Amino acid sequence: MNNSFNITKNRWQKVYWFARMLINTDKYGGIGKENKLLTTVASSLRLLQEENIKKPPNYILSLQKRALKNILYERFKNAKTKKKRIEKLIADLDSEISDLKDMEVFILTCENVMLPINQALGNIPNDDKEFTLSIAKSFLDVQHEKGLATVIKLWDDLGVKGSLTAERVEIIKAFATLRVLLSQKNDLSQLDKDVILSAFVQEFERRAAQKRKSRAGSSLEDATSFILEYFNIPMYHEPEHFRTDIEVDKWIKTKDGWLIGISCKRTIRERWKQVSSAESQILSNYKIKQLYHIFVYDEDLSDEKLVQLGGQRHVFYLPDESRILDYAKSHLGLKEYVRPMSQLIKDLRKQL
């Protein structure tokens, strides 16, 4: 109980909360992503303390707070949309920083938490292509259309593994650097150091997860683009004013002037409710002939989903060895719109 109380009251707990304030875009303007600004802030605050070391603590603190306010106001003086948020940040930091020790926590957060995290995240790829492109091309060179399922799953697996490995490398480097720095601070207890290190890891993982989510959303869309480009299938822009819940990755224009939408997803769970709302009449209004769905994993495809969506011009391409595909081939109500993935390019070429 005492240990928990001590951790809660530990001054260095503010490292995490300062980090959250600095990166909060909606409430405080998200200045924590601006490395140059963070460097200027931290360097100025530290210099003021060093140059006025013999002055009263309250005097030094007032100088630092005024400098922080002036730096932020000068940086965002022409940013009308951010002005209120920056004022809110300044006011809340003023409340949170009550003495020179709090200011030291804030400076360390800028220098040794925010800046290293920004740098580490910048070294992590924004997409998975660099881990997958050459390998995917090799499979299609050898297997052609029959390699589609392998390429899509490989793209997903290798991309995720490659990016996660990059994350691990960066956090280990940054963590090790921070640990060495803290080991040189004799005025910190082991608990203080643990609190700071855990704040760093928690904030790094939170932001890395956001980047991971964004990357995952584009990964299979990148795979779709790569496949269409590889087989010289021309892509088209989406229908004008087309605004529904359907998420379509790519569009193909057919020889009769209609469109086919192509979507590549891991499972149907990601879009079951969205696609079920796309009735045939909506598709006709935008001259959309069909929607082709490519699925990496298909075990959650029930007869109900396939029949309902298939009747609304949705066609499903599943891995050639899929159990669901094998079942659908002999099913009177499913065989028309459940097809082997290796048939996708042939079906598209018929439409061009």
N, C-alpha and C positions, 0 to 999 in steps of 0.2 A: 504493500500500500504506500509506504514511504517513498519507494523508488519511483512509482507512478506519479506521486505528487511532485517529486523533485524534477522529473522530466517535464511535466506540465508547466512548472514555474521557471524552468530553465530559460535564461535570456536568449540563448541561441536558437530556441524554437522559432524566433522571429525570422530566421533565415528563410524558412519555408514560406511564411506569410508575406514577407517582403517580395520574394520571388513571384508569388501569385499576384500580388498587386502590380508589379512591374510588367507582367505579361498579360494582364487582363485588359483586353481591347474594349469591350463594351462599357466598362465602368471607368477605366483609368487611361484609355488611349493606347495601351500596349506598347509603351516605350522600351520595354525590355528586349525587344528584338533589334534595336538600333545599337550596334556595337560601338560606333564612334561616340554616340551620345553617352552611353554608359561609361565609357573610358574617361570622357571629359568630366562627367559628374564625380566619379570615384576619385580621380586624380586631384580634382579641385578641392574636394572635401578633405582628402588626406593632407594635401599641401597646407591648407588653412590650419589644420591641427598642429602640424609640425612647425610651422612658422610662428605660431602663437602659443607654444608649449608652456610658457611662463605666465600666461594670462589666466584669469579665472575661468573655470569650466563653463559657466553659463555664458560668458562672453564668447568663448570659442564656439559653443553650440549655436548661439544666435548668428554668428558669422557664417557658419556652415549652412544653416537653414536658409539664410538670405541668399547665399550663393546658389544653393539648389533651386530655389524659387526663380532667381534671375536666369539661370541656365535654361530651365524648362520654358519659362516665358519667352525668352529670346528665340529658342528653337521653334516654338509653335506659335509665334506672334501672328503669322499669316494663315494659320490652319483653323479656319472658322469652325469647322465641324468638330474639331478636337478640343477647342478652347475650354469648354465647360468640364470636360473629362480631365484635362490636365490640372485645372483648378481644384477639382475633387481629389486628384492624386496628391497634390501639394498639401491640401488641408488634412487629408488622412495620414500622410507621412508625418506631418507636424505633430499630430496627436500620438502616433505610435513611437516617435523618436523623442524620448523624454530626457535623455542625458547623453553624455559622450560615449558611454558603453553601447547604448542603442545605436548611435551613429556608427560606431565601429562594426556592429552587426550589419548595418545597411551597406556600408562600404564593402565589407567582405562579400556580401550577397552579390553586389554588382560585379566585383572583380573576379571572384573565385567560384561563383555558382552560375550566374547568368551568362557571362562571357564564354566560359568553357562549354556550357550547354549549347549556346548558339553556334559555336565553332564545330562542336561534335555533330550536331544535327545537320549542319551545312555539308559535312563530309559523307552523310548518308544519302544514297541516291533517292531522287524524287520518284523514280519509276523503276520497274524491274527489267527493263529492256536490255541493259548492259550485261545482265547475268544470263540472258536466255536467247538473244538474237541469233548468234552463230550456231548454237546447238540446235535450235528449232529449225533453222535453214538446212542443216545437215540431214535431219530426219526427213524433211519434205523432199530434199534432193534424192534421197534413196527410196522412200516409200510413196512419194507423191500423195494423191488423195487419201490413200489408206493410212497415212501417217497423221491425219488431222487430229484424231482423238489423243494420240500420244503427244503431239505438239502442244495442244491446249492444256493438257494435264501437266506436262513437263514445264510449260511456261509458268503455270501457277505454282507448282512445287519448287522449282529452282529459283524463281523470283522471290518467293517468300523466304526460302532458306538463305539465299544470297544477301538479301536486305537485312534479315535478322542477324546474320553473321557480321555484317558491316556495323550494325548497331552495337553488337557485343564488343567489337574491337574499339569503337569510339568511347563507349562508357568505361571500359577498363582503363584506357589511356587517361581519360579525364579524371576518373576516380583515383587512380594511382597518383596523379599529379597533385590533386587536392589533399590526399592523405599525407604525402611528403611535406607539403606546405604546412599542414596543421601540426605535424610532428615537431616542427621547429618553433611552434608557439608554446613556450613554457608556462604561459599564464592560463592555458586552457586545461581543464581536467579531461580525463578520458571520456566522461559522460558528455562534456561539451563537444568534443570532437565527434563522438558518435551521433549526436543530435545534428550537427552540421552535415556530416557525411550522409546520413539518412535523408535529410532534406534535399540534398543534391540528387540522390538516386531517385527519390520519389518524384521530384519535378522533372528530371530527365525522362523517366519512364512515362509520365503523363503526356509530355510533349511528343515523345517518340511514338506513343500509341496513336496520337492524332495524325501524325505523318504516316504511320503504318496504315491507318484506316483510309486515308486519302489515296495512298499508293495502291491498296487492294482494290479500290473502286475503279482505278484506271488500268489495272494489270491485264484483265481479260479483254478489255476494250482494245488495248494495245495488241493483244494476240489476234483479235479479229482483223484489225487493220493489216497486220503483218501477213496473215493468210490471204486476204483479198489481194493485197499488192503482189504477193508471190505468184499467184495464179492469174495476174493481170485482169482482175475483175474491177472495173471502174466504179468508184464510189460517188455518191450524189449527196447534195445537201438535203436537210430535212424539209418537209413541206412547210410552206410559209404559213405563219400563224398557227402551227400545229402545237397545241398546248393541252396535253392530257397527262394522266399519271403514268402512261407507258414510257419506260426507259428503253430507247432504241440506240444501240451503239453506232450502227452504220446503216446507210440507205443505198439501195441499188435501183437504178431506173431501168424498167423493162422496155422491150422493143415496142410495146403498145402505149408507152407513155405513163404507165402506172408505176407504183413504187413497191419495193419489198424492203421491209425493215429487218435488220439482223441484230440479234441480242445474244451475247455470250455471258453466261452466269454460272456460278458454282452449282446452285440448286434452285428449284422453283420457289422455295420459301421466300427468297429475296423479293419476289414480285407477284406472288399468287393473287393478292387482293388488287394490285394495280392492273395486271393484265386482264383479270376477269371483268373489269369495268369497261373494257374496250369492245363494244359491240360492233357488229358488222357495219351498221349504218354510219358509225363514226369513221371507220376506215374508208368507207366509200366516199364520204364527204371530202376526204383528202386524197382520193385516188390511190389508196394503199391496197394493193392486191392481197398481200399476205404478210405475216410476221413470222420470221424464222427464229427459233430459239435453239441455241447450242448449249447443252448442259454438260458440265464436268462430272457431276454426281447426280444420279437419277433415281435413287432408291425411294425418294419421297413422292415420286410421280404416281398418283393413284388413278384408277380408271375414271373416277369422277372428274378430276382436274383435266385429264387429257380429253375426255369427251366434251366437257363444257367449253374449253378453250379451242379445241379442234373445230368445233362447230362455229367458232367466231374467227376463222381464217388463221389460226395459229398452227404452225408446223413445228414439230420437235425433232431435233437431230441428236441422237444418242450414240455413245461409243458402239462400234460394230459388235463387240462381244457382250453388250449389255443384256442382262436378264430381262429387263423391261421391254427392250426392243424385240427380243426373241419371242416373248409372250405376245406382243402387239402384232407381229407379222401374221399370226393366225386368228387374230381377233377382228371380227367383221367391222366393229365400230371404231377401231383404232388404226388399222393398217394404212389408212389414207393419209394420216397426218403424223405418224411416228415413223421416222426414217433413219437409216444408218448414217453416221457422220461422214463416212467416206463418199456418200452420194451428194453432199452439199454442193460441191463445186460443179458437178454435172447438172444439178437442178438449176443453179444460178446461170450457167452458160446457156441453158435452154431458153431462159427468159431474156437474154440479151439480143 
